[in-house]
């Protein structure tokens, strides 16, 4: 993964949305454990025979890359959704090229709508914890060009359709207070006429 991150650090900068550090809500903590990871731990051995490595489940964390990174090139590289341009344009650009919908799936791209000063934001789904809670990896969430790994996101829409979400504020270890409007999810498989 480190090699993959290094590979797209030099990509062109595109717009992302930032989080709001000052407004924090006291929502319950996300469902644990986080079923995603970039760390590998050695598996226990039986009778001295080395077992294959197994993934370690990770807590939300922030990684500082060598250079600032934006959400668009990070989401494109992590998801294989080959769309370019500002995050706010991805939903429209995906029409006819990729399937889109209101239900998360692992590997899909969550597309947040422009909101206030934000020009939209992209995050890649790495795990589904429940019908209203997922885990994502994304970049530049707090406008500092860092990578946010294993970040819980909760559906807070009235209809349960992922049209509004709250994002985990890792430094504060709780969900942020701001509700972010969302278009939905872009699925990485190219759309076909058969679907």
Backbone torsions as a table, in degrees:
resi	resn	phi	psi	omega
1	UNK	NA	-38.0	179.0
2	UNK	-59.6	-38.8	178.4
3	UNK	-65.5	-38.9	178.8
4	UNK	-65.2	-42.3	178.6
5	UNK	-63.0	-44.7	180.0
6	UNK	-62.0	-33.5	-178.2
7	UNK	-64.7	-30.7	-179.2
8	UNK	-111.1	13.6	175.5
9	UNK	-65.1	-30.9	-177.4
10	UNK	-87.5	2.5	-178.3
11	UNK	-67.9	159.2	-179.4
12	UNK	-61.9	149.0	-177.5
13	UNK	-81.9	134.1	175.1
14	UNK	-126.5	167.7	-173.9
15	UNK	-77.3	144.7	173.9
16	UNK	-138.1	169.1	175.2
17	UNK	-100.8	154.6	176.2
18	UNK	-107.6	161.5	175.5
19	UNK	-87.1	173.2	178.6
20	UNK	-113.7	105.4	-175.9
21	UNK	-69.2	-26.6	-171.5
22	UNK	-83.5	-18.1	-176.5
23	UNK	-110.1	106.2	-176.3
24	UNK	-122.3	133.5	178.3
25	UNK	-103.3	153.5	179.7
26	UNK	-96.3	58.4	174.4
27	UNK	-76.9	156.4	177.9
28	UNK	-60.6	153.2	178.8
29	UNK	-62.6	153.3	179.5
30	UNK	-66.9	160.2	177.2
31	UNK	-63.2	134.0	179.0
32	UNK	-112.2	161.8	0.4
33	UNK	-85.5	163.7	178.5
34	UNK	-78.3	118.8	-176.5
35	UNK	-88.6	40.5	178.0
36	UNK	-140.3	154.4	-178.4
37	UNK	-165.6	156.3	169.9
38	UNK	-119.3	-3.7	-179.1
39	UNK	-97.1	146.3	177.9
40	UNK	-118.8	130.8	175.8
41	UNK	-111.9	146.7	175.3
42	UNK	-67.4	138.4	177.9
43	UNK	-76.0	151.3	177.9
44	UNK	-61.5	146.3	-179.7
45	UNK	-98.9	149.6	177.6
46	UNK	-113.9	120.8	178.6
47	UNK	55.2	37.8	175.5
48	UNK	78.9	2.5	178.8
49	UNK	-91.2	123.7	-178.5
50	UNK	-71.2	127.2	178.3
51	UNK	-91.4	158.2	177.6
52	UNK	-61.3	153.6	176.8
53	UNK	-65.5	149.7	177.8
54	UNK	-126.3	148.6	-179.5
55	UNK	-68.3	148.1	175.4
56	UNK	-100.0	137.6	177.7
57	UNK	-78.2	133.1	-170.3
58	UNK	-108.4	151.8	170.7
59	UNK	-87.2	158.7	176.3
60	UNK	-57.4	137.7	179.6
61	UNK	-154.7	163.5	-179.1
62	UNK	-119.8	132.9	-179.8
63	UNK	-115.9	134.9	178.0
64	UNK	-98.5	111.9	178.6
65	UNK	-76.6	169.7	179.5
66	UNK	-60.4	-36.3	176.6
67	UNK	-128.2	152.8	178.3
68	UNK	-55.4	142.5	-177.8
69	UNK	-127.5	142.8	178.6
70	UNK	-102.2	164.0	-176.0
71	UNK	-68.8	-33.8	-174.5
72	UNK	-65.1	-56.7	-179.5
73	UNK	-65.0	-31.3	178.8
74	UNK	-66.6	-48.1	179.8
75	UNK	-64.3	-39.3	179.7
76	UNK	-62.4	-45.5	-178.7
77	UNK	-69.9	-37.2	-176.9
78	UNK	-77.0	-31.1	-172.4
79	UNK	-101.7	-20.3	-171.3
80	UNK	70.0	12.7	171.4
81	UNK	-78.9	114.6	-171.8
82	UNK	-94.0	65.2	176.6
83	UNK	-115.0	145.4	178.5
84	UNK	-119.5	166.4	178.3
85	UNK	102.2	174.3	-178.6
86	UNK	-54.9	150.8	178.9
87	UNK	-55.5	-36.3	-177.5
88	UNK	-63.4	-18.6	-177.6
89	UNK	-95.2	-10.4	-173.1
90	UNK	-63.1	-41.2	-176.8
91	UNK	-60.4	-47.6	179.6
92	UNK	-65.9	-44.1	-179.4
93	UNK	-64.2	-28.6	-178.3
94	UNK	-72.9	-22.2	-177.7
95	UNK	-57.2	123.6	179.9
96	UNK	84.1	-17.6	179.7
97	UNK	-100.3	-36.4	-178.4
98	UNK	-136.5	150.9	172.6
99	UNK	-70.1	144.9	178.0
100	UNK	-129.3	154.9	178.1
101	UNK	-170.8	-176.1	-176.2
102	UNK	-105.4	6.7	179.7
103	UNK	-117.0	130.6	179.6
104	UNK	-71.0	151.3	169.5
105	UNK	-143.9	150.2	-179.0
106	UNK	-60.9	130.5	-178.0
107	UNK	95.0	-13.4	178.6
108	UNK	-76.0	161.7	-179.3
109	UNK	-106.8	119.7	173.6
110	UNK	-78.3	125.8	-177.9
111	UNK	-112.6	113.3	176.6
112	UNK	-89.3	143.6	-179.1
113	UNK	-77.0	156.0	170.8
114	UNK	-58.2	143.8	-175.1
115	UNK	-156.1	114.4	-178.3
116	UNK	64.7	-125.1	-179.9
117	UNK	-79.9	-11.8	-177.4
118	UNK	-73.3	142.7	174.8
119	UNK	-104.5	25.1	-179.1
120	UNK	98.2	172.7	-179.3
121	UNK	-157.1	151.8	178.8
122	UNK	-124.5	142.1	175.7
123	UNK	-145.1	143.0	-177.7
124	UNK	-99.7	128.1	-179.4
125	UNK	-73.4	125.0	179.2
126	UNK	-110.8	-16.3	178.5
127	UNK	-162.1	152.6	174.5
128	UNK	-115.6	118.7	-178.2
129	UNK	-91.9	-32.7	178.3
130	UNK	-163.1	-177.6	179.7
131	UNK	-69.9	-12.9	179.8
132	UNK	-121.8	8.9	-178.1
133	UNK	-145.4	132.1	179.3
134	UNK	-130.1	173.4	173.4
135	UNK	-122.8	136.7	-178.6
136	UNK	-130.0	159.4	165.9
137	UNK	-115.2	137.2	-179.7
138	UNK	-158.0	167.2	-178.1
139	UNK	-122.5	152.7	173.9
140	UNK	62.0	32.7	-178.9
141	UNK	-67.6	-41.0	180.0
142	UNK	-99.4	23.7	177.5
143	UNK	58.7	33.6	176.8
144	UNK	-121.2	10.7	175.6
145	UNK	71.2	15.1	-178.4
146	UNK	-92.6	164.7	179.4
147	UNK	-99.4	128.5	179.3
148	UNK	-106.2	116.8	-176.5
149	UNK	-108.1	146.2	175.8
150	UNK	54.8	44.7	-177.7
151	UNK	-90.2	118.1	175.3
152	UNK	-68.3	144.0	175.3
153	UNK	-133.1	133.9	-177.7
154	UNK	-116.7	134.7	173.3
155	UNK	-74.4	119.4	179.3
156	UNK	-117.7	17.3	178.0
157	UNK	-72.7	148.7	178.4
158	UNK	-63.8	-33.1	-177.1
159	UNK	-90.9	-2.9	-177.5
160	UNK	67.2	32.2	-175.7
161	UNK	-110.9	13.8	178.2
162	UNK	63.4	26.8	177.2
163	UNK	-84.7	-9.0	175.2
164	UNK	-147.3	135.7	-177.3
165	UNK	-135.3	160.4	167.9
166	UNK	-119.1	143.5	-175.9
167	UNK	-113.9	138.7	178.4
168	UNK	-60.4	132.6	176.2
169	UNK	-98.2	96.5	-172.5
170	UNK	-58.0	-45.4	-180.0
171	UNK	-59.9	-33.9	-179.8
172	UNK	-92.0	-7.0	-179.1
173	UNK	56.3	43.1	176.0
174	UNK	-160.2	168.0	177.8
175	UNK	-70.6	142.4	173.6
176	UNK	-70.1	155.9	-177.2
177	UNK	-78.2	-26.1	-175.1
178	UNK	-72.9	137.2	172.7
179	UNK	-95.5	129.7	180.0
180	UNK	-108.6	125.5	176.2
181	UNK	-70.3	142.3	-177.4
182	UNK	-128.5	143.1	172.0
183	UNK	-73.8	-44.0	-176.4
184	UNK	144.2	-146.7	-173.2
185	UNK	-122.3	137.9	172.5
186	UNK	-102.7	127.2	-177.7
187	UNK	-92.4	135.0	-170.9
188	UNK	-66.0	-22.4	178.0
189	UNK	-71.2	137.2	-179.7
190	UNK	-65.6	136.6	179.4
191	UNK	-63.1	143.0	177.0
192	UNK	-128.9	160.8	179.3
193	UNK	-67.0	-23.5	-178.2
194	UNK	-72.4	-18.9	-177.0
195	UNK	-79.6	NA	NA
